[in-house]
């Protein structure tokens, strides 16, 4: 956009805004609100109160709820439960909260992840029981 077009567009916007401003200045409702605001600010200054103090007087529940919300502890993730794996061949036990444990990784590479997961204690054993005979 050329500078002259930008200048004319800005000039037109200013004229429109000035017309809106003049219309608002003549609005009786606006005059009443401005007068109320001025008197309220004088009263607050006279008594040494802030808008926060006024809001607390008029609507204490909102501020009590906000205070309670800020006092609540931050909820974090639930801690992981430890899993216990028992190697049926060596009877070695590994207890871990994650899958990044060195021995567990080695077992998964050697026997496969599905087989090692079946060693999880508390899970159903998929291996057949040896018969006595």
Protein Blocks (a to p, Z undefined) as FASTA:
>chain_A
ZZklmmmmmmmmmmmmmmmmmmmmmpmklmmmmmmmmmmmmmmmmnopafklmmmmmmmm
lmmmmmmmmmpccdddddddddddddfklopacddfbfkbfklmmmmmmnopklmmmmpg
hiacfbdcdddZZ
